[in-house]
C-alpha cells in the first residue's frame, strides 16, 4: 500500500474534490495519511480566490521540493484553481512537481497516475470538464456526520473581481438522478446532513435544457428520501433566489432555514462596478422576504473591503448594511486583484493598502458586533441541533453541535452521541457560538 497526503486549501468545493481524489486513488492502492512526512504521493489542492491563497500553495510546494531532494522517489502533485491558471508558472517555479492537473481533470486521474508512476511528468489542464457519472467513483468522505454533494460547478456571472469563471469554467449542472443516487448512498451510510454545493447553487438546472428542474425542484425530491437527515445548500447568488426556492425551503421539513447570500458591497454603484446583477435595494428586498417567512432563519454574507474606486462614504454603506439587514455572520476580505479579471486592470482606482486594510479591520469589528447581536436573539429559544463531535473539559463531556440555522451550539448531555439530533434550550450567547441545555 502507498501513502497519500492531500493538503486542501479554499472552499467546500475544493474539500469535496479532495474526497473524490482520495476515492479515485484508493483504487490504485493509495491509503490516505494525515502525516505528510510518510507520504509517497503529496497533492496540494489549491485556491486562487485571493493572492494569499496562491502564495500559500507555492510555499507548500517549496517545502515539499526540499523533501524530494532527500527522498527523490516521492511524487508531488498540484491541482485546483492555481493549477488551472498557472500551469506554465508552476513548471518554472517548481520543476520538481510530477503532476499538474486542473479543476476539469479530476476524473482523468486513473490515467494520469499511471503515467507519473512510470516516471513521466504530467501536465493535464482542460478548458472544459470531462463529463461523467460521478457515482462511478468511490468517495472517501472525511466527516462521519456531514457530507457534501457538488450539484453545479462553474459560474456565468463574471463579477469583475472574481477568477472563478476562468478556473472553474461555465456553469455545469449534474443530472438530478445522479444527485439523488449519491444522496441515497450518503443516507444509507449513516450521514445525517447533506450540503449541496455550487459556486452559484441556486443557478442549478438552468443549463439542463432537456430537464425541467431547478434547485427548488431538487430540494423537493431530496426531501422525499427516507431517513432522518437534513439538507443545506451554498452558495446562493442574490438575484437567483426565486419565490419558488423560498417556497421549497418552507415546504421541505428536512431543508435547513439557512441562506448564505454574498452581498459583497452595500453600495449600488460599487455593485455595478463589480458586475453584480442586483442593487442594494433589491438585495434588501430578498432578505426581507426570507426573514418574513422564517422567524429563526440565519442569513450570512460575504463582503469585500477596498474594491477599486470605493469611497469612504460607499464603504460606510457596507457597514450600515450589515447592521440594517441584521446579518448573522459575514465572510470578509480585502480586495485582492486576480489575473484575467476586469477589476485587476483598474490600477488607477486601486485603494492604498493601508486604507484597504484599515477598512477591513472596521468591517471585521462590525461583523463581530453583528454576530454577538444575532446570537443574543436566540437566548431562551429552543433549537434543533445535530451533534457533530464531542470534547472533554474539566471532566465534563461537551457536545459540539450545529443548529438547523447553522448556529454553533455547545451543551452537556451524557445520553447523546455524535450523529444524534437534540432539542436544546439556549441559555448563553457569545460572539461566535451559543450554549444551552438539553430539553427533556
C-alpha positions in Angstrom: 0.0 0.0 0.0 1.2 3.5 -0.8 0.6 6.6 1.4 -1.3 9.6 0.0 -1.3 13.0 1.7 -3.7 15.8 0.4 -3.4 19.4 1.6 -6.7 21.2 0.8 -6.9 25.0 0.5 -10.1 27.1 0.0 -13.7 26.4 -0.3 -16.0 23.4 0.4 -16.0 22.6 -3.3 -12.2 22.0 -3.0 -12.7 19.9 0.1 -15.3 17.8 -1.8 -12.9 17.5 -4.7 -10.2 16.2 -2.4 -12.6 13.5 -1.1 -13.2 12.4 -4.7 -9.5 12.4 -5.5 -8.7 10.2 -2.5 -11.5 7.9 -3.5 -10.2 7.5 -7.1 -6.6 6.9 -5.9 -7.8 4.3 -3.4 -8.3 2.1 -6.5 -4.5 2.3 -7.1 -3.6 1.1 -3.6 -3.2 4.6 -2.1 -4.2 5.0 1.5 -4.6 8.5 2.9 -2.4 9.6 5.7 -2.5 12.7 7.9 1.3 12.7 8.2 2.8 14.3 5.1 6.3 13.1 6.0 5.3 9.4 5.4 3.5 10.0 2.1 4.6 8.5 -1.2 2.3 11.0 -3.1 1.8 14.5 -2.0 -1.0 16.6 -3.5 -2.0 20.2 -2.8 -5.5 21.1 -3.9 -5.3 24.9 -4.4 -7.4 28.0 -4.2 -6.7 31.2 -6.1 -9.6 33.4 -4.9 -7.1 35.7 -3.2 -3.3 36.2 -3.6 -2.7 34.9 -0.1 -4.2 31.5 -1.0 -1.9 31.3 -4.1 1.1 32.3 -2.1 0.4 29.5 0.4 0.2 26.9 -2.4 3.7 27.9 -3.7 5.1 28.0 -0.2 3.9 24.4 0.4 5.4 23.3 -2.9 8.7 24.7 -1.8 8.7 22.7 1.4 7.9 19.6 -0.5 10.5 20.3 -3.1 13.2 20.3 -0.3 11.9 17.0 1.0 12.1 15.5 -2.5 15.8 16.3 -2.6 16.2 14.0 0.4 13.6 11.4 -0.8 13.6 11.6 -4.6 11.1 8.7 -5.0 8.2 10.7 -3.6 5.7 12.1 -6.1 4.3 15.7 -5.9 1.1 16.9 -7.5 -0.8 20.2 -7.6 -4.4 20.6 -8.6 -7.3 23.0 -8.2 -7.6 26.7 -9.3 -3.9 27.7 -9.1 -3.0 24.7 -11.2 -5.7 25.6 -13.7 -4.5 29.2 -14.2 -0.7 28.8 -13.5 0.4 25.7 -15.3 3.4 27.3 -17.1 4.4 29.3 -14.0 4.4 26.1 -11.9 6.7 24.3 -14.3 9.2 27.2 -13.9 8.9 27.8 -10.2 8.5 24.1 -9.2 10.2 21.9 -11.8 10.2 19.0 -9.3 6.4 18.7 -9.5 5.4 15.4 -11.1 1.7 16.1 -11.7 -0.2 19.2 -12.6 -4.0 18.8 -13.2 -6.8 21.3 -13.3 -10.3 21.6 -12.0 -11.7 19.8 -15.1 -9.3 16.8 -15.0 -10.1 15.0 -11.7 -11.8 12.1 -13.4 -8.8 11.5 -15.6 -6.7 10.7 -12.6 -6.6 6.9 -13.3 -4.6 7.6 -16.5 -2.5 10.4 -15.0 -1.4 8.4 -12.0 -0.2 5.5 -14.2 1.9 8.0 -16.2 3.7 9.5 -13.2 4.3 6.1 -11.6 6.0 5.2 -14.9 8.3 8.2 -14.4 6.6 10.7 -16.6 6.0 14.3 -15.7 2.4 15.2 -16.5 0.5 18.4 -17.0 -3.2 17.9 -17.7 -5.2 21.1 -18.0 -8.6 21.1 -19.9 -10.7 24.1 -20.8 -13.8 22.1 -20.3 -14.7 19.4 -17.8 -14.8 15.7 -18.6 -18.5 14.6 -18.5 -19.1 11.5 -16.4 -21.4 10.0 -13.8 -19.6 10.8 -10.6 -21.2 7.9 -8.8 -18.9 5.6 -10.7 -16.1 6.6 -8.4 -15.6 5.9 -4.7 -15.6 9.0 -2.4 -13.6 8.9 0.8 -15.5 11.3 3.0 -13.6 12.7 6.0 -16.6 13.6 8.2 -18.8 11.0 9.7 -21.9 13.2 10.1 -21.9 15.8 7.2 -21.5 15.0 3.5 -21.0 17.4 0.6 -22.6 16.9 -2.8 -21.5 19.2 -5.7 -24.6 19.8 -7.8 -23.3 22.6 -10.1 -19.9 23.8 -10.8 -18.6 26.9 -12.5 -20.0 30.4 -12.9 -21.5 32.5 -15.7 -21.6 35.8 -13.9 -18.1 37.2 -14.5 -18.0 39.5 -11.5 -15.2 41.9 -12.2 -13.1 40.8 -9.1 -13.6 37.1 -9.4 -11.4 34.4 -11.1 -13.9 31.5 -10.7 -15.2 31.6 -14.3 -11.6 31.3 -15.5 -10.6 28.5 -13.2 -13.9 26.6 -12.8 -15.4 27.4 -16.2 -19.0 28.0 -17.1 -21.9 26.6 -15.1 -22.5 22.8 -15.4 -25.3 21.1 -13.5 -25.3 17.4 -12.7 -28.3 15.3 -13.7 -30.8 15.2 -10.9 -30.9 11.4 -10.9 -27.1 11.3 -10.3 -27.5 13.6 -7.3 -30.4 11.6 -5.9 -28.4 8.4 -6.2 -25.4 9.9 -4.4 -27.7 11.4 -1.7 -29.4 8.0 -1.1 -25.9 6.4 -0.7 -25.0 9.0 1.8 -28.1 8.4 3.8 -27.6 4.6 3.7 -24.1 5.1 5.1 -25.5 6.9 8.1 -24.8 10.5 7.4 -27.2 13.0 8.9 -26.6 16.1 6.9 -26.2 16.8 3.2 -24.8 20.1 1.9 -25.5 20.8 -1.8 -22.6 22.7 -3.3 -22.2 25.2 -6.1 -20.4 28.4 -6.9 -23.9 29.6 -7.6 -26.0 26.8 -6.2 -29.4 28.4 -7.0 -28.5 28.5 -10.7 -28.8 24.8 -10.6 -30.6 23.3 -13.6 -30.6 26.4 -15.9 -28.2 24.6 -18.3 -30.1 21.4 -18.4 -32.1 22.2 -21.5 -33.8 18.8 -21.6 -34.6 18.8 -17.9 -37.5 20.6 -16.2 -35.6 21.1 -12.9 -34.3 23.8 -10.6 -32.8 23.9 -7.1 -36.4 24.2 -5.7 -37.4 21.0 -7.6 -34.3 19.2 -6.4 -34.9 20.1 -2.8 -38.4 18.8 -3.0 -37.1 15.5 -4.5 -34.4 15.1 -1.8 -36.9 15.9 0.9 -38.9 12.8 -0.1 -36.0 10.4 0.5 -36.5 8.2 3.6 -34.3 8.8 6.6 -33.7 11.2 9.5 -31.4 13.8 7.9 -31.3 17.4 6.9 -30.3 19.4 3.8 -28.3 22.6 3.3 -27.3 24.5 0.1 -24.5 27.0 -0.5 -23.6 29.5 -2.1 -26.6 31.5 -3.3 -26.5 34.3 -5.8 -28.9 37.0 -4.6 -31.0 37.6 -7.8 -31.3 33.8 -8.4 -33.2 33.3 -5.1 -36.7 32.9 -6.5 -40.0 32.9 -4.7 -40.3 29.2 -5.7 -37.0 28.5 -3.9 -38.2 30.2 -0.8 -41.5 28.2 -1.0 -39.5 25.0 -1.3 -37.4 25.7 1.8 -40.6 26.4 3.6 -42.4 23.3 2.4 -39.5 20.9 2.9 -39.1 20.0 6.6 -35.6 18.5 6.0 -34.2 21.7 4.4 -32.4 24.0 6.8 -33.6 27.5 7.3 -30.3 29.0 6.4 -29.2 31.1 3.5 -25.7 32.2 2.6 -26.1 35.2 0.2 -23.0 37.1 -0.6 -23.7 40.9 -1.0 -20.1 41.9 -1.5 -20.8 45.7 -1.1 -23.6 47.7 0.5 -23.4 50.4 -2.2 -25.2 50.1 -5.6 -22.6 52.0 -7.6 -19.9 49.6 -6.3 -22.1 46.6 -7.0 -22.5 47.8 -10.6 -18.7 48.2 -10.9 -18.4 44.6 -9.6 -20.9 43.5 -12.2 -23.2 42.1 -9.6 -26.7 41.7 -11.1 -28.7 43.5 -8.3 -28.8 46.8 -6.5 -28.6 47.4 -2.7 -32.4 47.8 -2.7 -33.0 44.5 -4.5 -30.7 42.7 -2.0 -32.7 44.3 0.9 -35.9 43.1 -0.7 -34.7 39.5 -1.0 -33.5 39.4 2.7 -36.8 40.9 3.8 -38.8 38.2 2.0 -36.8 35.5 3.7 -36.9 36.9 7.2 -40.7 37.4 6.9 -41.1 33.8 6.0 -38.7 32.2 8.6 -38.5 33.8 12.1 -35.4 31.8 13.2 -33.6 32.0 9.9 -29.9 32.7 9.7 -28.6 34.8 6.8 -24.9 35.1 6.2 -23.0 37.1 3.6 -19.6 38.0 2.0 -18.1 41.4 1.8 -15.0 42.9 0.1 -13.3 46.0 1.6 -11.4 48.4 -0.6 -12.7 47.5 -4.1 -11.1 49.8 -6.7 -12.6 53.2 -6.6 -14.6 52.6 -3.4 -15.0 55.9 -1.4 -15.2 56.2 2.4 -18.9 57.0 2.0 -19.5 53.9 -0.1 -17.7 51.8 2.4 -19.9 53.2 5.1 -22.9 51.9 3.1 -21.4 48.4 3.6 -21.1 48.8 7.3 -24.6 50.2 7.5 -26.0 47.3 5.5 -24.6 44.7 7.9 -26.5 46.4 10.7 -29.7 47.3 8.9 -30.0 43.8 7.4 -29.2 42.2 10.8 -26.9 39.8 9.1 -25.9 36.9 11.3 -22.3 36.5 10.1 -20.2 37.6 7.1 -17.0 36.3 5.5 -14.8 39.3 4.9 -11.7 40.1 2.8 -9.7 43.0 1.5 -9.8 43.3 -2.3 -7.1 41.2 -4.0 -6.5 41.7 -7.7 -6.7 38.5 -9.7 -5.3 37.8 -13.1 -7.7 37.9 -16.1 -10.4 39.9 -14.1 -11.5 43.3 -15.2 -11.1 44.8 -11.7 -7.4 43.9 -11.8 -7.0 46.4 -14.7 -8.4 49.3 -12.7 -5.0 50.1 -11.4 -5.6 53.9 -11.4 -8.5 53.2 -8.9 -6.7 50.9 -6.5 -7.1 51.8 -2.8 -3.8 52.2 -0.9 -3.0 49.1 1.1 -3.1 50.9 4.5 -6.6 52.3 3.8 -7.8 49.0 2.4 -6.7 47.0 5.5 -8.0 49.7 7.9 -11.4 49.3 6.3 -11.1 45.5 6.6 -10.4 46.0 10.3 -13.5 48.1 10.7 -15.5 45.6 8.7 -14.4 42.7 10.9 -15.3 44.7 14.0 -18.8 45.4 12.6 -19.2 41.7 11.7 -18.2 40.8 15.3 -20.8 43.1 16.7 -23.4 41.7 14.3 -22.6 38.1 15.3 -23.0 38.8 19.0 -26.3 40.7 18.5 -27.6 37.8 16.3 -26.6 35.2 18.9 -28.2 37.1 21.7 -31.6 36.9 19.9 -31.6 33.1 20.5 -31.2 33.1 24.2 -34.3 31.4 25.7 -35.3 29.8 22.4 -35.2 26.1 21.6 -33.1 25.0 18.6 -32.9 21.6 17.0 -29.3 20.7 16.7 -27.1 17.9 15.1 -24.2 16.7 17.3 -21.1 16.9 15.2 -18.4 16.0 17.7 -17.6 16.0 21.4 -14.8 17.1 23.7 -13.9 16.7 27.3 -13.3 19.7 29.5 -12.7 19.6 33.3 -14.1 16.1 33.4 -17.3 17.1 31.6 -18.4 15.8 28.1 -19.2 18.8 25.9 -21.3 18.1 22.8 -20.5 20.4 19.9 -23.4 20.8 17.6 -24.9 22.8 14.8 -28.5 24.1 14.7 -30.8 23.9 11.7 -30.0 27.6 11.1 -26.2 27.0 11.2 -25.6 28.4 14.7 -22.9 26.6 16.7 -24.3 25.2 20.0 -22.4 23.7 22.9 -24.1 21.7 25.7 -23.7 18.9 28.1 -25.6 15.6 27.8 -24.2 12.2 28.6 -27.2 10.5 26.9 -26.4 11.7 23.4 -23.8 10.7 20.8 -22.2 12.1 17.7 -24.8 12.0 14.9 -27.8 12.4 17.2 -30.3 15.2 16.9 -31.4 17.0 20.0 -33.5 19.9 21.2 -31.5 22.4 23.1 -32.7 25.5 25.0 -30.2 28.3 24.6 -29.0 29.8 27.9 -26.0 31.9 26.9 -24.7 33.7 23.8 -21.1 34.5 23.0 -19.8 36.2 19.8 -19.2 33.0 17.8 -21.3 30.4 19.5 -24.2 29.6 21.8 -24.5 27.5 24.9 -27.5 25.6 26.1 -29.1 22.7 27.9 -31.0 19.7 26.6 -34.7 19.8 26.6 -36.2 16.7 28.3 
